Amino acid sequence: MEEEIHSPAGGNPVSPFQKIGSEKLLSGRIEESIESAIRKKQYLAGQKLPTEGELCKLFSVSRTVVREAFRRLSARGLVVIRQGSGAYVNEISSESAIDSINLYLELTDDGNMIFDIIRARQLFEPEIAGLAALYRTTGELEELAGNMEELRNCPLDDIEKETEIDSRFHILIAKATHNTVVSLLMRPVFDSMPRFKRSIFAKNKIDDRQAEKRRLIQFHEDIYQAINSGDSREAAYAMQTHIKRSERNFLDSLKPGVEGLKPGVDG
């Protein structure tokens, strides 16, 4: 049976869906109508949506049209299709939101994306480190210390592992702010770091790999010590210095003249 939603006056049941015309692609109109009902919380996470047959009757369309609408909603993560059971409103999580942004960052052809990410980090990460210094717990300090130990022990030629450890260091600092929105917004940025760092190493323009790793360890140590001591200002400064070095490494990896892609980016 289709879920019934009663009018405020207690009169006849009111459906969240309305009949549609043919001026727009039918499956698209049905998709929009179902999405609107979900956004208005007329159907909650985990709740079953009306069956194909019920929607066919409601919208006066074929099963093919309804199935296409469900397929689109499923592809976008709003609906999950359970074989033999029907369509249900999906449980939207922070991970699914992060995955969508990660996909965009991976597939975009914008050549300036790396510069935008660097600038975003320069804007937000010093403040994030400062907040972490104020709100970090003993357990979070232990996680950061463990991460740095992993970095020290990481083989020099294992770039894949080093980039993952480096990225996780920044994720842990964001987590230490105890601000869910900070972690949600910054995770895609941190997840993109290994890809860009690999591109730097692929250019093979960092003269002394061992010296560069020592600098990375020292940057992380400076940031950690400031967070550990609760020094918000020093933590912000140490993070800003670290990101500036990362920016210079990237610019050094570019061919001559490429720096001009993004005005205002300097070493």
N, C-alpha and C positions, 0 to 999 in steps of 0.2 A: 504493500500500500504506500502511496505517496505521503510523505510527512505533511501534516496539516498545520497551518499557522492561523490561529483565530484572530479576528479583528478585535481591537481594543474594546469595542462595544459588546463583544460576546456574540456577534451575529454569525453569518455564514463563514465557513472556513475560507481563508485567503491564501492562495498559492504565491510563493515568492517569484514564480515564473509567469511570464505573460506570453500570449501568442505573438508570433512574429510574422512579418511580411516577407516578401521575396526580393526587396530592393538591395539586400546585401547577402553575401554568401551565407547560406543557412547555417552551416556548421559553425561559422564564426559568430553568428548571432546567438546560437545556443551556448557556445563556449562563454561568451560575455555574460549571458544571463545566469549561468551556473556560477561563474566566478563572482558575480555581484552578490548572489545569495550567500556564498561562502564568506565574502568580505563583510557582509552585514551580520554574520554569525547566525544566519537562519539555519545553517547546517554547520555543526561543530566538528572539530578534529576527531577522526575515528568514526564519525556518523555515516551511515549508509545513505547514498543518494537515491532518488527514484530510479526504477528499473528502466531499461531501454524502451520497453513497451509502454510504460507510463509516460515517458518523455515524448515518444512518438505521438501518442494520443494528445498530449498537452500542447505540443508545438505543431501538430498536423504535418509531420515530416516522416521520412522513411528511417528504418533502422540504420542504414548506411550513413545518413547525415548525423544521427546521434552518436554512432560509434566514432566518427571522425572528430566530433567535438570532445568526446571522452579521451581520444588519443592525444589531442592537443593539450588538454588539461593535464593528462598524465605526464607528457613530455616536459611540461613546465613545473611538475612537482606538486601541483595543487590537488591532484586526485590520484589514488592508487587503485588499479584494477585487480580484483581477485577472481581468478578463474573459477567459474561455477557459482560465484557468490554475488558479484556485482561491483559497483564503483563506490568508493569511500573517500571522504575528505581526508587528505593526507595530514600526518602530524608534521607540521613545519618546524624545523629545528634550526639552530644557528649554523650547524654544519652545512645544511642544504643551501642556506644563504651564502655562506662562504664559498661553497663549491661553484655557485653560479658566477660569482665575481672572479674566482680563479680561472674559470673557463674563459671569461671575457678577456682577462689579462693575457692568457696564453694564446688566444686566437687573434687578438687585435693586430692589425698591420701598421699601427701608428708607430713610426720610427722614433718618435719623441717620448714614448711611454716610459722608458727607463729614466729619462730626465724628470718626468712628472713624479715618478715614484721616489727618486732621490729628494726632490724638493718637498714632497709630502712627508718624508721621514725627517727632514730638517725642521719642518714646521711642528711636527707632533712628538717625535721621540724624545727630545730633551725634556719636554714637559712631562711625558710619561715616566721617564726615569726619575724625575723629581718627585712625582707622586708615589712611585714605588718606594722611594727612600722614606716616605712618611708612613706608608701603610703596610709595608712588607711584614711577613710573619717569620718566625724562626724556621718553620718548615720550608718556606719559599727561599730563604737565604741558603738553606742546605741544598735545595734543588739547583740554585745558581752555582754554588760551589762545586757540586757534582758535575755540572755542565762544563765548567772551566777545566776540571780535571780530565774530562773526556777530550777536550780540545788539546790539552797538553800531550796526552797519550796518543792522539790520532796520528797515524803515519803521514809523513810529509807528502807522499804521492797519492794519498787517498782523498782527492779533492771532493768527491761526492759526499763522503762522510763528514769532512770538515765543513762544507757548506750547510749540511743539515744541522750540525751541532751549533754553528754560528746563528742560523735562523732560529733555532729553539731557544737560544739565550735571550733573544729579543722577545720571543713569545712569552717566556717566563717573566720577563720584566713587566710586560703589559698585564699579565695575569696578576702580578703583585700590586697593581693599582686597586684591585677589587672593584673595578668598574666594568660591568659586562659590555657596555657599548664600546669602550676602548678596545677590548679584546676582539669584539666582533668586527669593528672597522679596520683594525690593523692586521688581522690575521692574513687576509689576502696579500697585503704588502709583504709581510714576512715570508709567506709561502712562495712569493715570486723571487725572493732573494737568491736561492740556490741557482735558478736558471740564469740570472744575470751574472752571478759570480763565476759560473762555469764559462760564460762567454768571455769574461775578462781573462781567465787563465788560458782559454783557447787561443787568444791573441798572442800569448807568450811574450808580453812586453814588460812583465815585472821581473827586473833583472835578478834579484836575489830572493828566491822563493822562501828560503829559510828565514831570512831577515824579515820578510813580510809577515810570516807567521808569528815571529816573536813580537812584532808590533801589534798584531791582532790580539794576541794573548795579553799584552800589556794594556791595551785599550779596555778589554773586558775586565781585567783586574782593577783598573782605575774606577770603572763604572761600579763594579761589585763593592769595592771598598767604600765608596761614597754612599751607596744604598745601605750597606751594612751599618755604617755609622749614623745613618739617618740624616745625612747632609743633602738636603734637597737641591740647593744651588750647585754644589759640587757635582752631584750626579747628573744634573742637566748639562753642565759645562763639559763633563767627561764624555757624555753621549754625543753632544754636538761636535766635539773634536773627532770622535770616532767616525761619525757619518761624513764629515768633511774629508777625511782620509779616504773613505770608500768612494766618494765622488771623484777624487783626484785619480785613484786607481783606474776607475772606469774611463775617465778622459784620457789617461795615458795609454789605454788599450785601443783607442780609436786611431784611425789613420789621420794623417795631417789634413786639417781643413774640416773634419767632421764635427769638431767642436762647435762650429757655427750653426748647427742644426737648431740649437735652443738658445736664444739670446739670454744673457744673464748668468749662464752656467760658467763658473770659473773654477780654477784649481785652488 
